[in-house]
Amino acid sequence: MVLNILAGLFLLWYARQYKERMKPGAIFSAWLVLAGIIRAFIEFFRPDQPLIPGTAVTYSMVVSLLMALAGAVMLLVRYGKLQLAFAENWKVNIKFRNR
């Protein structure tokens, strides 16, 4: 829980510090990466989790790492570093009106 709170505080600080570079969905994607890595790290210390036969990896670790991978792919797509064929027309045009 402490690591997740620290990750959340870091992401809030980063979003405020680099406001002009942030794109919609970047904080959520970064949270997926950080939370997945933190969870996979914590799973090493939990002896009560079932292991994948013949390995030292738990099923929870696999899910956590897949979560981190999904967040990394989302970040790469969002910032144009990775082009996916099915996401070719995914452009978000958000216009805010001042009230």
DSSP file (Angstrom, degrees, kcal/mol; ACC not computed):
  #  RESIDUE AA STRUCTURE BP1 BP2  ACC     N-H-->O    O-->H-N    N-H-->O    O-->H-N    TCO  KAPPA ALPHA  PHI   PSI    X-CA   Y-CA   Z-CA
    1    1 A M     >        0   0    0      0, 0.0     4,-2.3     0, 0.0     5,-0.2   0.000 360.0 360.0 360.0 -40.3    0.0    0.0    0.0
    2    2 A V  H  >  +     0   0    0      1,-0.2     4,-2.5     2,-0.2     5,-0.2   0.916 360.0  49.6 -63.8 -42.3    2.8    2.4    0.8
    3    3 A L  H  > S+     0   0    0      1,-0.2     4,-2.3     2,-0.2    -1,-0.2   0.885 110.5  50.6 -64.1 -37.6    4.5    1.8   -2.5
    4    4 A N  H  > S+     0   0    0      2,-0.2     4,-2.4     1,-0.2    -1,-0.2   0.893 110.4  49.2 -67.5 -39.0    1.2    2.4   -4.4
    5    5 A I  H  X S+     0   0    0     -4,-2.3     4,-2.6     2,-0.2    -2,-0.2   0.920 111.9  48.9 -65.0 -43.2    0.6    5.7   -2.5
    6    6 A L  H  X S+     0   0    0     -4,-2.5     4,-2.4     2,-0.2    -2,-0.2   0.895 111.1  50.2 -63.4 -39.2    4.2    6.8   -3.3
    7    7 A A  H  X S+     0   0    0     -4,-2.3     4,-2.3     2,-0.2    -2,-0.2   0.916 111.4  48.6 -64.6 -42.4    3.6    5.9   -7.0
    8    8 A G  H  X S+     0   0    0     -4,-2.4     4,-2.3     2,-0.2    -2,-0.2   0.913 111.8  48.5 -63.6 -43.2    0.4    7.9   -7.0
    9    9 A L  H  X S+     0   0    0     -4,-2.6     4,-2.5     1,-0.2    -1,-0.2   0.894 110.9  51.3 -64.2 -39.5    2.0   10.9   -5.4
   10   10 A F  H  X S+     0   0    0     -4,-2.4     4,-2.8     2,-0.2    -2,-0.2   0.921 110.0  49.2 -62.2 -43.6    4.9   10.7   -7.9
   11   11 A L  H  X S+     0   0    0     -4,-2.3     4,-2.5     2,-0.2    -2,-0.2   0.887 111.1  49.6 -66.0 -38.2    2.4   10.6  -10.8
   12   12 A L  H  X S+     0   0    0     -4,-2.3     4,-1.8     2,-0.2    -1,-0.2   0.924 112.7  47.4 -63.8 -43.5    0.5   13.6   -9.4
   13   13 A W  H  X S+     0   0    0     -4,-2.5     4,-2.4     1,-0.2    -2,-0.2   0.929 113.1  48.6 -62.3 -44.7    3.7   15.5   -9.0
   14   14 A Y  H  X S+     0   0    0     -4,-2.8     4,-2.5     1,-0.2    -2,-0.2   0.897 108.9  52.9 -63.6 -41.3    4.9   14.6  -12.5
   15   15 A A  H  < S+     0   0    0     -4,-2.5    -1,-0.2     1,-0.2    -2,-0.2   0.870 114.2  42.4 -64.3 -36.4    1.6   15.6  -14.1
   16   16 A R  H >< S+     0   0    0     -4,-1.8     3,-0.7    -5,-0.2    -1,-0.2   0.852 114.8  50.2 -76.8 -35.0    1.7   19.0  -12.4
   17   17 A Q  H 3< S+     0   0    0     -4,-2.4    -2,-0.2     1,-0.2     3,-0.2   0.887 123.1  29.2 -70.5 -39.9    5.4   19.5  -13.2
   18   18 A Y  T >X S+     0   0    0     -4,-2.5     3,-1.2    -5,-0.2     4,-0.8  -0.333  74.8 145.2-118.2  48.4    5.2   18.6  -16.9
   19   19 A K  G X4  +     0   0    0     -3,-0.7     3,-0.6     1,-0.3    -1,-0.2   0.821  68.8  56.4 -56.2 -38.5    1.6   19.7  -17.6
   20   20 A E  G 34 S+     0   0    0      1,-0.2    -1,-0.3    -3,-0.2    -2,-0.1   0.735 108.6  46.7 -72.3 -21.6    2.4   20.9  -21.1
   21   21 A R  G <4 S+     0   0    0     -3,-1.2    -1,-0.2    -6,-0.1     2,-0.2   0.543  88.3 107.2 -94.8  -8.6    3.7   17.5  -22.2
   22   22 A M    <<  -     0   0    0     -4,-0.8     3,-0.0    -3,-0.6    -7,-0.0  -0.498  50.5-163.4 -77.7 137.4    0.9   15.4  -20.7
   23   23 A K    >   -     0   0    0     -2,-0.2     3,-2.1     1,-0.1     4,-0.4  -0.813  38.4 -79.8-112.7 157.5   -1.6   13.8  -23.1
   24   24 A P  T 3  S+     0   0    0      0, 0.0    68,-0.1     0, 0.0    -1,-0.1  -0.333 117.7  16.9 -58.0 132.2   -5.0   12.4  -22.1
   25   25 A G  T 3> S+     0   0    0     -2,-0.0     4,-2.3    -3,-0.0     5,-0.2   0.336  90.6 112.6  89.6  -6.2   -4.6    8.9  -20.6
   26   26 A A  H <> S+     0   0    0     -3,-2.1     4,-2.5     2,-0.2     5,-0.2   0.895  76.6  49.2 -68.1 -39.6   -0.9    9.2  -19.9
   27   27 A I  H  > S+     0   0    0     -4,-0.4     4,-2.5     2,-0.2    -1,-0.2   0.925 112.4  47.9 -66.9 -43.2   -1.3    9.2  -16.1
   28   28 A F  H  > S+     0   0    0      2,-0.2     4,-2.3     1,-0.2    -2,-0.2   0.928 113.0  48.4 -61.9 -44.1   -3.5    6.2  -16.1
   29   29 A S  H  X S+     0   0    0     -4,-2.3     4,-1.9     1,-0.2    -2,-0.2   0.910 112.3  48.4 -62.9 -42.4   -1.1    4.3  -18.4
   30   30 A A  H  X S+     0   0    0     -4,-2.5     4,-2.8     1,-0.2    -1,-0.2   0.875 109.1  53.9 -65.8 -36.4    1.8    5.2  -16.2
   31   31 A W  H  X S+     0   0    0     -4,-2.5     4,-3.2     1,-0.2     5,-0.3   0.910 105.7  53.4 -64.1 -40.3   -0.1    4.1  -13.2
   32   32 A L  H  X S+     0   0    0     -4,-2.3     4,-2.0     2,-0.2    -2,-0.2   0.920 111.4  46.4 -58.0 -43.4   -0.7    0.7  -14.9
   33   33 A V  H  X S+     0   0    0     -4,-1.9     4,-2.3     2,-0.2    -2,-0.2   0.965 117.2  41.6 -63.8 -53.0    3.0    0.4  -15.4
   34   34 A L  H  X S+     0   0    0     -4,-2.8     4,-2.7     1,-0.2     5,-0.2   0.925 116.3  47.8 -64.0 -45.5    4.0    1.4  -11.9
   35   35 A A  H  X S+     0   0    0     -4,-3.2     4,-2.5    -5,-0.2    -1,-0.2   0.881 112.2  50.7 -64.5 -37.4    1.3   -0.6  -10.2
   36   36 A G  H  X S+     0   0    0     -4,-2.0     4,-2.3    -5,-0.3    -1,-0.2   0.917 112.8  45.0 -65.6 -42.9    2.1   -3.7  -12.2
   37   37 A I  H  X S+     0   0    0     -4,-2.3     4,-2.1     2,-0.2    -2,-0.2   0.918 114.2  49.1 -67.1 -42.9    5.8   -3.5  -11.4
   38   38 A I  H  X S+     0   0    0     -4,-2.7     4,-2.4    -5,-0.2    -2,-0.2   0.926 112.6  48.3 -61.4 -44.9    5.1   -2.9   -7.7
   39   39 A R  H  X S+     0   0    0     -4,-2.5     4,-1.9     1,-0.2    -2,-0.2   0.905 110.4  50.4 -65.0 -41.8    2.6   -5.8   -7.5
   40   40 A A  H  X S+     0   0    0     -4,-2.3     4,-0.6     1,-0.2    -1,-0.2   0.890 111.1  50.2 -63.3 -38.2    5.0   -8.2   -9.3
   41   41 A F  H >< S+     0   0    0     -4,-2.1     3,-1.0     1,-0.2     4,-0.4   0.918 110.3  49.4 -63.8 -44.3    7.8   -7.2   -6.8
   42   42 A I  H >< S+     0   0    0     -4,-2.4     3,-1.6     1,-0.2    -1,-0.2   0.835  99.5  66.4 -66.8 -31.9    5.5   -7.7   -3.8
   43   43 A E  H >< S+     0   0    0     -4,-1.9     3,-1.1     1,-0.3    -1,-0.2   0.749  87.9  68.6 -63.4 -23.0    4.5  -11.1   -5.1
   44   44 A F  T << S+     0   0    0     -3,-1.0    -1,-0.3    -4,-0.6    -2,-0.2   0.794 101.8  47.2 -62.9 -26.6    8.1  -12.4   -4.6
   45   45 A F  T <  S+     0   0    0     -3,-1.6    -1,-0.2    -4,-0.4    -2,-0.2   0.343  90.2  92.0 -99.7   5.5    7.5  -12.1   -0.8
   46   46 A R    X   -     0   0    0     -3,-1.1     3,-0.9    -4,-0.2    -1,-0.1  -0.866  47.1-179.0-104.9 104.9    4.1  -13.8   -0.6
   47   47 A P  T 3  S+     0   0    0      0, 0.0    -1,-0.1     0, 0.0    -4,-0.0   0.628  73.6  70.2 -77.8 -11.2    4.6  -17.5    0.1
   48   48 A D  T 3  S+     0   0    0      2,-0.1    -2,-0.0     0, 0.0     0, 0.0   0.464  75.7  99.9 -87.3   0.0    0.9  -18.3    0.0
   49   49 A Q  S <  S-     0   0    0     -3,-0.9     2,-0.2    -6,-0.2    -3,-0.0  -0.658  79.9-111.1 -89.0 140.2    0.4  -17.7   -3.8
   50   50 A P        -     0   0    0      0, 0.0     9,-1.2     0, 0.0    10,-0.3  -0.486  33.0-136.8 -71.0 136.4    0.3  -20.7   -6.1
   51   51 A L  B     -A   58   0A   0      7,-0.2     7,-0.3    -2,-0.2     5,-0.1  -0.598  20.3-106.4 -90.3 151.0    3.3  -21.0   -8.4
   52   52 A I    >   -     0   0    0      5,-3.2     3,-2.1    -2,-0.2     5,-0.3  -0.658  59.0 -91.4 -69.8 128.9    3.2  -21.9  -12.1
   53   53 A P  T 3  S+     0   0    0      0, 0.0    -1,-0.1     0, 0.0     3,-0.1  -0.140 108.1  10.0 -52.8 130.2    4.5  -25.5  -12.1
   54   54 A G  T 3  S+     0   0    0      1,-0.3     2,-0.3    -3,-0.1    -2,-0.0   0.501 116.9  81.0  82.6   5.7    8.3  -25.7  -12.5
   55   55 A T  S <  S-     0   0    0     -3,-2.1    -1,-0.3     2,-0.2    -4,-0.0  -0.815  77.8-126.7-132.7 173.2    8.9  -22.0  -12.0
   56   56 A A  S    S+     0   0    0     -2,-0.3     2,-0.4    -3,-0.1    -2,-0.0   0.085  79.2 106.9-103.4  19.8    9.3  -19.5   -9.3
   57   57 A V        -     0   0    0     -5,-0.3    -5,-3.2     4,-0.0     2,-0.2  -0.838  58.9-147.1-105.1 134.5    6.6  -17.3  -10.9
   58   58 A T  B  >  -A   51   0A   0     -2,-0.4     4,-1.6    -7,-0.3    -7,-0.2  -0.565  25.3-116.3 -94.2 163.2    3.1  -16.9   -9.5
   59   59 A Y  H  > S+     0   0    0     -9,-1.2     4,-2.1     1,-0.2     5,-0.2   0.858 117.2  57.0 -64.5 -35.2    0.0  -16.4  -11.5
   60   60 A S  H  > S+     0   0    0    -10,-0.3     4,-2.5     1,-0.2    -1,-0.2   0.858 103.1  54.2 -64.7 -35.6   -0.5  -13.0   -9.8
   61   61 A M  H  > S+     0   0    0      2,-0.2     4,-2.8     1,-0.2     5,-0.2   0.910 106.9  50.9 -63.3 -42.2    3.0  -12.0  -11.1
   62   62 A V  H  X S+     0   0    0     -4,-1.6     4,-2.2     2,-0.2    -2,-0.2   0.931 111.8  46.6 -62.3 -45.6    2.0  -12.8  -14.6
   63   63 A V  H  X S+     0   0    0     -4,-2.1     4,-2.0     2,-0.2    -1,-0.2   0.909 113.1  50.3 -63.7 -41.3   -1.2  -10.8  -14.4
   64   64 A S  H  X S+     0   0    0     -4,-2.5     4,-2.2     1,-0.2    -2,-0.2   0.912 111.3  47.3 -63.3 -43.3    0.8   -7.9  -12.8
   65   65 A L  H  X S+     0   0    0     -4,-2.8     4,-2.4     2,-0.2    -1,-0.2   0.850 110.1  52.8 -69.2 -33.3    3.4   -7.9  -15.5
   66   66 A L  H  X S+     0   0    0     -4,-2.2     4,-2.5    -5,-0.2    -1,-0.2   0.876 108.3  52.0 -65.9 -36.8    0.7   -8.1  -18.2
   67   67 A M  H  X S+     0   0    0     -4,-2.0     4,-2.1     2,-0.2    -2,-0.2   0.922 110.9  46.9 -63.4 -44.3   -0.9   -5.0  -16.6
   68   68 A A  H  X S+     0   0    0     -4,-2.2     4,-2.2     2,-0.2    -2,-0.2   0.893 111.9  50.8 -64.6 -40.0    2.5   -3.2  -16.8
   69   69 A L  H  X S+     0   0    0     -4,-2.4     4,-2.5     2,-0.2    -2,-0.2   0.907 108.8  51.1 -64.2 -42.3    3.0   -4.3  -20.4
   70   70 A A  H  X S+     0   0    0     -4,-2.5     4,-2.4     1,-0.2    -2,-0.2   0.907 110.8  49.2 -62.1 -41.6   -0.5   -3.0  -21.3
   71   71 A G  H  X S+     0   0    0     -4,-2.1     4,-2.3     2,-0.2    -1,-0.2   0.896 110.5  50.3 -64.1 -40.0    0.3    0.4  -19.7
   72   72 A A  H  X S+     0   0    0     -4,-2.2     4,-2.5     2,-0.2    -2,-0.2   0.909 111.0  48.4 -65.4 -41.6    3.6    0.6  -21.5
   73   73 A V  H  X S+     0   0    0     -4,-2.5     4,-2.6     2,-0.2     5,-0.2   0.917 110.6  51.8 -64.1 -42.3    2.0   -0.1  -24.9
   74   74 A M  H  X S+     0   0    0     -4,-2.4     4,-2.5     1,-0.2    -2,-0.2   0.911 111.0  47.8 -60.4 -42.6   -0.7    2.5  -24.1
   75   75 A L  H  X S+     0   0    0     -4,-2.3     4,-2.1     2,-0.2     6,-0.2   0.928 112.0  49.1 -63.9 -44.8    2.0    5.1  -23.3
   76   76 A L  H  <>S+     0   0    0     -4,-2.5     5,-2.2     1,-0.2     6,-1.3   0.894 114.4  45.0 -63.6 -40.0    4.0    4.3  -26.5
   77   77 A V  H ><5S+     0   0    0     -4,-2.6     3,-1.3     4,-0.2    -1,-0.2   0.917 111.2  53.9 -67.6 -42.6    0.9    4.5  -28.7
   78   78 A R  H 3<5S+     0   0    0     -4,-2.5    -2,-0.2     1,-0.3    -1,-0.2   0.861 113.1  41.8 -61.5 -38.4   -0.3    7.7  -27.0
   79   79 A Y  T 3<5S-     0   0    0     -4,-2.1    -1,-0.3    -5,-0.2    -2,-0.2   0.290 115.5-112.0 -96.4  10.6    3.0    9.5  -27.6
   80   80 A G  T < 5S+     0   0    0     -3,-1.3    -3,-0.2     2,-0.2    -4,-0.1   0.637  84.4 118.4  75.9  15.6    3.4    8.1  -31.1
   81   81 A K  S   <S+     0   0    0     -5,-2.2     2,-0.4    -6,-0.2    -4,-0.2   0.637  77.6  39.8 -85.8 -15.0    6.4    5.9  -30.5
   82   82 A L  S    S-     0   0    0     -6,-1.3     2,-0.6    -9,-0.1    -2,-0.2  -0.998  71.8-154.2-137.5 129.9    4.5    2.8  -31.5
   83   83 A Q        -     0   0    0     -2,-0.4     2,-0.4    -3,-0.1     5,-0.1  -0.921   8.9-167.4-108.4 122.1    2.0    2.5  -34.4
   84   84 A L    >   -     0   0    0     -2,-0.6     3,-0.9     1,-0.1    -2,-0.0  -0.908  20.6-138.4-108.4 136.3   -0.7   -0.1  -34.1
   85   85 A A  G >  S+     0   0    0     -2,-0.4     3,-1.1     1,-0.3     4,-0.2   0.889 103.9  48.0 -61.3 -41.1   -2.8   -1.0  -37.2
   86   86 A F  G 3  S+     0   0    0      1,-0.3    -1,-0.3     2,-0.1     3,-0.2   0.639 111.2  52.1 -76.9 -11.6   -6.1   -1.2  -35.4
   87   87 A A  G X  S+     0   0    0     -3,-0.9     3,-1.4     1,-0.2    -1,-0.3   0.032  72.3 119.3-108.3  25.4   -5.4    2.1  -33.6
   88   88 A E  T <  S+     0   0    0     -3,-1.1    -1,-0.2     1,-0.3    -2,-0.1   0.858  79.5  37.6 -62.0 -38.5   -4.6    4.1  -36.7
   89   89 A N  T 3  S+     0   0    0     -3,-0.2     2,-1.6    -4,-0.2    -1,-0.3   0.054  80.0 124.4-103.7  25.8   -7.4    6.6  -36.3
   90   90 A W    <   +     0   0    0     -3,-1.4     2,-0.5     2,-0.1    -1,-0.1  -0.610  29.0 145.9 -88.2  80.7   -7.3    7.0  -32.5
   91   91 A K        -     0   0    0     -2,-1.6     2,-0.7     2,-0.0   -13,-0.0  -0.971  37.5-148.0-116.6 131.4   -6.8   10.7  -32.2
   92   92 A V        -     0   0    0     -2,-0.5     2,-0.7   -68,-0.1    -2,-0.1  -0.870  11.9-173.7-101.5 118.9   -8.4   12.5  -29.3
   93   93 A N        +     0   0    0     -2,-0.7     2,-0.6     2,-0.0    -2,-0.0  -0.879  11.1 176.4-111.7  98.2   -9.4   16.0  -29.9
   94   94 A I        -     0   0    0     -2,-0.7     2,-0.5     2,-0.0    -2,-0.0  -0.901   7.0-173.8-107.3 124.0  -10.5   17.5  -26.6
   95   95 A K        -     0   0    0     -2,-0.6     2,-0.4     2,-0.0    -2,-0.0  -0.973   7.5-158.4-119.2 124.0  -11.6   21.1  -26.6
   96   96 A F        -     0   0    0     -2,-0.5     2,-0.5     0, 0.0    -2,-0.0  -0.832   7.4-144.8-102.2 136.6  -12.3   22.7  -23.3
   97   97 A R        -     0   0    0     -2,-0.4     2,-0.5     2,-0.0    -2,-0.0  -0.831  16.6-126.8 -97.7 137.2  -14.4   25.8  -23.0
   98   98 A N              0   0    0     -2,-0.5     0, 0.0     1,-0.1     0, 0.0  -0.693 360.0 360.0 -79.2 129.5  -13.6   28.3  -20.4
   99   99 A R              0   0    0     -2,-0.5    -1,-0.1     0, 0.0    -2,-0.0   0.398 360.0 360.0-108.8 360.0  -16.7   29.1  -18.4
